[in-house]
């Protein structure tokens, strides 16, 4: 059973002008695909080859198998990131707005705090909104790390590796975050909350 590159939930040009087709061609079509190809090569002939992606992440973390973990986690993180975006944009439902306001003060306060988390993540990594035992929290992870396996349920992420935004925004991560809010899939956040 080979690991596969999941289809995007929209066309490659659907997120423009906030995220260009060229960015998706490189970020999804090259970076994300490379993680899939590398994991398939590394897992071939090992017990990992028969595992689900989440199992690969958990097992490789426990075994400190860095190469396997990095590629598997990056596949998962990227797939989660793409599913958290939509060309429709929009606003949170009243139910989600209430939950965000209860944890962060207001939806605008949530956006500001999430943006600060993303902008201030040092180097390459991810900003996350997570459900931690019924409480909504913000966290960031470095490199390929993910909240999976930490008891937290990921709800939303923003990729802050430079390859996520360099084509469209060069080194201006804050500008990328401004654009990100036009693409957030609020329905997916609610679905992730369960």
Backbone bond lengths (Angstrom), bond angles and torsions (degrees), N, CA, C in turn:
res aa  C-N    CA-C-N  psi(-1)  N-CA   C-N-CA  omega(-1)  CA-C   N-CA-C  phi
1 X - - - 1.462 - - 1.527 108.78 -
2 X 1.304 116.75 113.75 1.468 120.51 -179.71 1.524 110.05 -89.23
3 X 1.325 115.48 149.41 1.458 120.88 172.71 1.526 106.98 -77.41
4 X 1.325 116.04 142.84 1.466 119.75 -175.67 1.521 110.54 -123.83
5 X 1.313 114.75 157.25 1.460 121.28 175.12 1.524 107.22 -80.20
6 X 1.342 117.88 114.89 1.465 118.84 -179.22 1.524 110.64 -66.36
7 X 1.323 115.75 147.14 1.460 119.95 175.95 1.520 110.05 -65.01
8 X 1.329 115.91 146.68 1.457 119.85 171.26 1.523 108.85 -69.84
9 X 1.328 117.49 148.78 1.469 119.53 178.92 1.530 113.24 -82.91
10 X 1.322 117.94 13.95 1.469 123.72 -179.47 1.515 107.38 -159.79
11 X 1.335 116.09 168.83 1.466 121.21 178.70 1.532 110.16 -69.47
12 X 1.326 115.88 157.35 1.475 121.27 -177.38 1.530 112.66 -61.01
13 X 1.326 117.49 -26.18 1.465 119.76 -178.95 1.524 112.72 -101.31
14 X 1.338 117.83 6.29 1.467 121.71 -171.73 1.528 113.86 -71.45
15 X 1.328 118.41 -21.64 1.465 120.78 -176.01 1.531 112.82 -92.81
16 X 1.339 116.32 -2.82 1.468 120.27 178.02 1.531 108.75 -67.61
17 X 1.324 118.16 148.62 1.462 128.39 6.70 1.531 114.05 -87.86
18 X 1.323 117.65 -0.82 1.469 120.36 -174.81 1.523 112.29 -74.02
19 X 1.327 115.96 -31.69 1.457 122.31 176.04 1.526 105.88 -142.71
20 X 1.309 116.21 115.62 1.462 121.28 -170.98 1.523 113.17 -74.21
21 X 1.324 114.50 159.75 1.463 120.73 173.85 1.529 109.86 -57.97
22 X 1.327 117.08 -40.01 1.467 120.27 179.68 1.530 111.21 -60.80
23 X 1.337 116.84 -40.66 1.464 119.78 177.15 1.516 110.29 -60.49
24 X 1.334 117.82 -45.73 1.460 120.13 179.95 1.524 111.60 -66.87
25 X 1.317 117.23 -34.97 1.467 119.87 177.62 1.526 110.71 -60.65
26 X 1.326 116.98 -38.51 1.467 120.59 178.91 1.526 111.78 -84.48
27 X 1.335 116.52 -49.49 1.467 120.33 -173.07 1.526 110.59 -67.53
28 X 1.327 116.98 -51.50 1.461 120.56 179.58 1.532 111.05 -82.10
29 X 1.326 115.76 -50.90 1.464 120.45 -171.93 1.514 115.09 -71.22
30 X 1.322 117.49 -23.66 1.467 120.11 179.95 1.536 111.76 -115.50
31 X 1.349 117.97 -59.07 1.472 119.81 -177.03 1.532 111.55 -61.82
32 X 1.332 116.68 -55.92 1.464 120.38 -177.60 1.531 110.17 -61.02
33 X 1.317 116.96 -43.90 1.462 121.23 179.88 1.533 111.40 -62.06
34 X 1.316 116.87 -37.73 1.468 120.39 179.54 1.522 111.39 -63.20
35 X 1.343 117.35 -39.27 1.465 119.64 177.04 1.530 110.26 -61.17
36 X 1.339 116.84 -40.56 1.469 121.17 179.05 1.530 109.93 -64.34
37 X 1.319 116.04 -47.72 1.469 120.18 -179.08 1.529 111.36 -62.03
38 X 1.330 116.43 -43.32 1.470 119.66 -179.58 1.521 111.36 -65.62
39 X 1.347 116.86 -42.06 1.455 118.79 179.72 1.519 110.57 -63.19
40 X 1.311 117.80 -41.91 1.466 120.06 178.02 1.523 111.12 -59.60
41 X 1.326 117.55 -41.77 1.462 120.98 178.45 1.514 112.49 -65.89
42 X 1.328 116.42 -42.29 1.462 120.85 -179.06 1.526 112.68 -71.62
43 X 1.334 117.02 -34.10 1.463 121.12 -174.82 1.521 113.25 -84.61
44 X 1.313 116.78 -19.00 1.471 120.44 -176.49 1.523 111.20 -55.23
45 X 1.337 115.77 128.06 1.456 120.87 178.42 1.513 114.89 77.42
46 X 1.330 117.90 8.74 1.468 121.90 178.38 1.528 108.61 -117.98
47 X 1.326 117.52 166.65 1.469 119.34 176.44 1.532 113.32 -59.26
48 X 1.341 117.47 -24.38 1.465 120.42 179.43 1.529 111.96 -60.01
49 X 1.318 116.67 -30.39 1.467 120.92 -175.14 1.524 112.32 -60.88
50 X 1.323 118.12 -26.22 1.456 121.06 -178.92 1.519 114.12 -99.11
51 X 1.336 117.00 5.68 1.465 120.54 -176.51 1.528 111.50 -96.07
52 X 1.326 114.58 157.92 1.461 120.13 169.15 1.527 107.18 -74.91
53 X 1.332 115.61 157.17 1.465 120.74 -175.46 1.528 112.29 -55.50
54 X 1.338 117.56 -44.39 1.465 120.68 -179.37 1.536 111.23 -62.25
55 X 1.343 116.38 -36.92 1.471 120.75 176.60 1.526 110.89 -65.29
56 X 1.330 116.11 -40.11 1.467 120.54 178.55 1.526 109.34 -60.57
57 X 1.331 116.23 -43.87 1.469 120.76 -179.39 1.521 110.10 -61.83
58 X 1.322 116.75 -50.04 1.469 121.05 -178.27 1.524 111.99 -63.41
59 X 1.323 116.48 -47.47 1.469 120.79 -177.61 1.525 111.57 -66.42
60 X 1.312 116.88 -44.81 1.474 119.23 -178.50 1.523 111.16 -68.15
61 X 1.334 117.79 -31.06 1.470 119.94 175.01 1.521 109.60 -65.25
62 X 1.338 116.10 -47.10 1.473 120.66 -179.74 1.523 111.41 -61.06
63 X 1.331 116.71 -39.62 1.470 121.24 -177.56 1.524 112.94 -85.41
64 X 1.340 115.31 -0.38 1.472 120.94 -177.49 1.531 111.10 54.78
65 X 1.320 114.88 41.50 1.460 122.66 178.75 1.532 107.40 -93.71
66 X 1.331 115.48 81.70 1.454 122.85 -169.21 1.515 115.60 -57.00
67 X 1.324 117.83 -44.39 1.462 119.69 -176.97 1.525 111.07 -64.21
68 X 1.316 116.20 -45.28 1.466 120.48 178.28 1.528 109.52 -63.73
69 X 1.339 116.26 -49.09 1.471 120.33 -178.55 1.523 111.35 -57.42
70 X 1.319 117.20 -49.78 1.471 120.25 -175.57 1.519 111.85 -58.25
71 X 1.310 117.35 -45.04 1.466 119.82 -178.03 1.525 111.62 -72.22
72 X 1.325 117.70 -41.69 1.472 120.27 178.99 1.521 111.18 -64.88
73 X 1.325 116.45 -45.68 1.464 119.85 -179.07 1.523 111.25 -65.53
74 X 1.324 117.14 -37.29 1.463 118.92 178.36 1.533 111.34 -67.01
75 X 1.329 118.03 -35.23 1.471 119.93 174.98 1.529 109.00 -61.66
76 X 1.326 115.85 -48.47 1.474 120.14 -177.79 1.536 110.64 -63.48
77 X 1.337 116.41 -48.66 1.465 120.23 -178.44 1.524 111.56 -58.78
78 X 1.331 116.60 -45.00 1.462 119.59 -178.64 1.527 111.82 -66.03
79 X 1.324 116.95 -42.41 1.457 119.90 178.64 1.528 110.11 -60.86
80 X 1.327 116.27 -42.30 1.466 121.26 178.15 1.534 110.16 -63.72
81 X 1.314 116.94 -41.80 1.469 122.17 178.61 1.526 110.76 -60.15
82 X 1.337 117.66 -50.35 1.474 120.31 -178.19 1.532 110.85 -61.18
83 X 1.330 116.91 -39.20 1.461 119.66 -179.68 1.525 112.99 -71.88
84 X 1.301 116.94 -16.92 1.461 121.66 177.47 1.513 113.34 -86.04
85 X 1.332 116.50 1.24 1.464 121.69 179.61 1.522 110.08 -114.00
86 X 1.326 115.87 153.69 1.456 121.36 176.76 1.525 109.06 -151.87
87 X 1.325 117.79 144.31 1.460 119.21 176.08 1.530 112.38 -70.20
88 X 1.342 117.11 -14.56 1.464 120.97 -176.87 1.520 113.33 -79.99
89 X 1.320 117.45 -21.84 1.464 120.11 -177.48 1.515 110.75 60.29
90 X 1.313 116.80 -135.78 1.459 120.39 176.54 1.506 113.04 112.94
91 X 1.315 114.33 -161.19 1.461 122.07 -177.98 1.529 108.40 -136.07
92 X 1.325 117.18 160.33 1.459 119.13 179.03 1.525 111.48 -69.59
93 X 1.322 115.81 152.14 1.468 121.04 173.92 1.531 108.47 -64.11
94 X 1.328 116.54 166.00 1.468 119.37 179.68 1.529 110.95 -63.17
95 X 1.331 116.79 -33.91 1.465 120.76 178.22 1.528 111.14 -64.88
96 X 1.337 116.53 -47.89 1.466 120.27 179.08 1.523 110.80 -67.19
97 X 1.329 116.54 -38.16 1.466 120.07 177.65 1.524 110.71 -59.07
98 X 1.322 116.56 -41.33 1.466 121.03 178.78 1.528 110.87 -62.49
99 X 1.339 116.37 -43.16 1.478 120.32 -179.73 1.528 111.07 -66.38
100 X 1.337 116.49 -43.30 1.469 119.75 179.42 1.530 110.71 -65.36
101 X 1.340 116.11 -41.75 1.467 120.13 179.61 1.517 111.32 -64.78
102 X 1.349 116.58 -37.16 1.460 120.27 178.77 1.517 112.83 -64.75
103 X 1.334 117.05 -30.49 1.467 120.80 -178.47 1.522 113.60 -93.72
104 X 1.338 116.36 -31.51 1.469 119.04 -171.21 1.524 114.71 -122.94
105 X 1.331 118.15 -5.12 1.467 121.15 179.33 1.517 112.36 107.56
106 X 1.332 116.61 -45.42 1.463 123.46 177.62 1.528 107.15 -168.05
107 X 1.329 116.17 170.16 1.468 119.54 176.20 1.525 109.65 -63.78
108 X 1.335 116.88 -41.06 1.471 119.63 178.39 1.520 111.43 -62.54
109 X 1.336 116.66 -39.82 1.469 120.11 177.09 1.525 110.83 -64.83
110 X 1.349 116.01 -40.27 1.465 119.69 176.09 1.526 110.29 -58.68
111 X 1.333 117.14 -48.51 1.471 120.57 -179.06 1.525 110.71 -59.59
112 X 1.330 116.36 -42.11 1.469 119.83 -179.05 1.533 110.35 -64.88
113 X 1.339 117.02 -45.23 1.460 120.56 -178.63 1.530 111.67 -67.80
114 X 1.340 116.97 -39.15 1.456 120.35 177.13 1.528 109.55 -64.23
115 X 1.336 116.13 -44.69 1.469 120.87 178.46 1.519 110.72 -59.26
116 X 1.341 117.04 -44.72 1.471 120.62 178.14 1.526 110.94 -60.72
117 X 1.332 116.52 -41.12 1.466 120.46 178.16 1.525 110.11 -61.42
118 X 1.333 116.67 -45.48 1.467 121.40 -178.09 1.529 111.56 -67.27
119 X 1.322 116.30 -47.50 1.466 120.48 -176.85 1.526 110.79 -64.61
120 X 1.326 116.69 -34.52 1.464 120.71 -176.05 1.526 114.34 -95.09
121 X 1.341 117.01 7.57 1.455 119.52 172.25 1.518 107.32 -70.07
122 X 1.319 117.23 119.58 1.458 120.54 -174.50 1.521 110.27 -72.76
123 X 1.315 116.28 132.09 1.459 120.73 175.68 1.514 111.50 68.94
124 X 1.317 116.23 -141.11 1.460 122.30 -177.57 1.518 110.24 -94.14
125 X 1.320 115.70 139.57 1.454 118.46 179.36 1.509 113.21 171.08
126 X 1.323 114.73 -153.53 1.459 123.26 -170.66 1.519 109.94 -142.61
127 X 1.337 116.67 141.19 1.466 122.25 168.99 1.527 106.65 -103.28
128 X 1.336 116.59 140.30 1.464 121.30 -174.38 1.515 111.92 -132.74
129 X 1.326 115.60 142.81 1.460 123.07 160.17 1.521 104.43 -101.85
130 X 1.334 116.55 125.94 1.464 120.52 -177.79 1.521 110.24 -129.50
131 X 1.318 114.44 156.52 1.450 122.07 169.54 1.521 105.94 -99.66
132 X 1.320 115.78 115.20 1.461 121.08 -177.76 1.526 108.11 -114.71
133 X 1.342 115.94 90.81 1.459 120.36 179.36 1.520 113.76 63.46
134 X 1.324 116.73 33.78 1.460 121.19 179.58 1.517 114.20 95.46
135 X 1.319 117.13 -4.80 1.464 121.55 178.07 1.525 109.29 -109.76
136 X 1.316 116.34 131.73 1.458 120.12 177.11 1.527 108.63 -81.55
137 X 1.334 115.55 130.12 1.466 121.52 -178.23 1.517 110.05 -137.48
138 X 1.321 115.13 162.12 1.463 122.40 173.95 1.518 108.44 -109.83
139 X 1.319 114.63 143.24 1.456 119.74 176.85 1.519 108.08 -151.29
140 X 1.301 116.61 164.63 1.463 119.70 172.01 1.518 108.30 -132.97
141 X 1.316 114.25 152.66 1.458 120.08 178.20 1.520 108.38 -127.89
142 X 1.314 115.49 152.98 1.460 121.01 179.53 1.519 110.51 -95.98
143 X 1.305 115.07 150.06 1.456 122.84 173.63 1.527 110.87 54.25
144 X 1.343 118.65 -120.88 1.465 121.48 -177.00 1.521 112.52 -95.77
145 X 1.308 117.97 -1.51 1.470 119.84 -174.32 1.528 110.62 -58.75
146 X 1.328 114.78 150.68 1.458 122.78 -175.79 1.527 109.39 -140.52
147 X 1.334 118.56 153.93 1.467 119.69 176.67 1.529 113.63 -70.09
148 X 1.331 118.56 -9.92 1.466 120.34 178.20 1.524 109.49 -56.56
149 X 1.301 116.08 135.00 1.455 120.05 177.66 1.510 113.87 87.12
150 X 1.331 117.23 -2.54 1.463 120.06 179.41 1.522 111.26 -102.27
151 X 1.338 116.70 4.59 1.462 120.15 -177.47 1.517 112.94 85.54
152 X 1.318 117.20 -0.65 1.463 121.77 178.12 1.526 108.99 -100.89
153 X 1.331 116.03 144.41 1.457 121.59 177.05 1.519 108.69 -101.69
154 X 1.331 118.65 115.96 1.463 120.43 177.97 1.530 110.76 -65.40
155 X 1.328 115.79 137.70 1.466 121.90 178.76 1.520 112.01 -116.71
156 X 1.334 116.60 -35.15 1.464 123.07 -178.51 1.519 107.70 -155.54
157 X 1.335 116.27 144.33 1.463 118.92 173.91 1.520 109.95 -139.99
158 X 1.316 114.51 155.97 1.462 121.70 170.71 1.524 107.52 -128.70
159 X 1.307 114.75 125.32 1.459 122.36 178.11 1.521 108.43 -76.59
160 X 1.323 117.11 119.55 1.465 119.50 178.53 1.526 112.59 -114.11
161 X 1.338 116.62 22.29 1.457 119.40 165.78 1.532 106.40 -67.66
162 X 1.319 117.80 146.54 1.470 119.10 -177.71 1.517 113.07 -59.27
163 X 1.333 118.22 -30.12 1.464 118.15 -179.18 1.528 112.01 -64.59
164 X 1.336 117.61 -16.60 1.469 121.07 179.38 1.522 112.03 -72.73
165 X 1.319 116.70 -24.74 1.478 117.85 -172.00 1.520 115.51 -138.28
166 X 1.323 118.62 -5.87 1.457 119.48 -170.30 1.531 113.66 -64.70
167 X 1.315 118.05 -36.77 1.465 120.14 -179.57 1.527 110.39 -62.44
168 X 1.331 117.11 -43.92 1.465 120.84 -175.55 1.527 113.48 -88.53
169 X 1.331 117.54 -33.13 1.464 119.94 -170.81 1.525 113.70 -125.53
170 X 1.334 116.44 7.23 1.464 121.75 -176.06 1.527 109.05 51.72
171 X 1.322 118.22 -126.59 1.467 120.17 -176.23 1.529 112.37 -95.23
172 X 1.322 118.21 12.41 1.474 122.37 -174.25 1.535 110.56 -90.36
173 X 1.314 115.70 75.42 1.468 120.33 179.47 1.530 111.95 -56.06
174 X 1.353 120.33 -40.76 1.471 119.20 178.26 1.537 113.15 -59.28
175 X 1.328 118.07 -36.56 1.473 121.40 177.60 1.529 110.09 -65.17
176 X 1.329 116.53 -40.00 1.461 121.21 176.17 1.519 110.38 -59.52
177 X 1.332 117.25 -42.96 1.463 120.34 179.82 1.520 111.74 -66.15
178 X 1.319 117.89 -35.95 1.469 120.01 175.11 1.526 110.07 -58.33
179 X 1.320 116.26 -45.84 1.467 121.31 -179.59 1.525 111.69 -68.11
180 X 1.321 117.07 -35.71 1.472 122.97 -178.34 1.524 111.72 -52.48
181 X 1.339 117.03 -40.29 1.466 119.94 -175.84 1.525 112.38 -66.52
182 X 1.321 118.48 -19.23 1.469 121.07 175.29 1.524 111.95 -75.49
183 X 1.319 116.94 -12.58 1.470 121.97 -173.41 1.521 113.93 -115.60
184 X 1.324 118.58 -4.83 1.465 120.67 -174.91 1.526 110.44 -62.85
185 X 1.320 114.88 132.50 1.460 122.89 179.37 1.532 108.27 -93.16
186 X 1.330 115.54 89.07 1.461 121.27 -176.28 1.528 111.35 -62.76
187 X 1.329 116.87 -34.15 1.474 120.58 177.98 1.532 111.00 -62.89
188 X 1.330 115.81 -36.34 1.467 119.42 178.95 1.527 111.05 -68.45
189 X 1.331 117.60 -36.83 1.461 120.93 177.24 1.530 108.53 -60.05
190 X 1.330 115.61 -46.72 1.460 120.23 -179.31 1.535 111.10 -62.65
191 X 1.324 115.61 -41.17 1.473 120.57 177.01 1.533 110.35 -61.44
192 X 1.338 117.03 -42.18 1.464 121.19 179.39 1.527 111.88 -65.24
193 X 1.338 116.12 -29.44 1.464 120.56 177.41 1.527 111.23 -68.49
194 X 1.331 116.26 -26.36 1.467 121.31 177.39 1.496 115.12 81.66
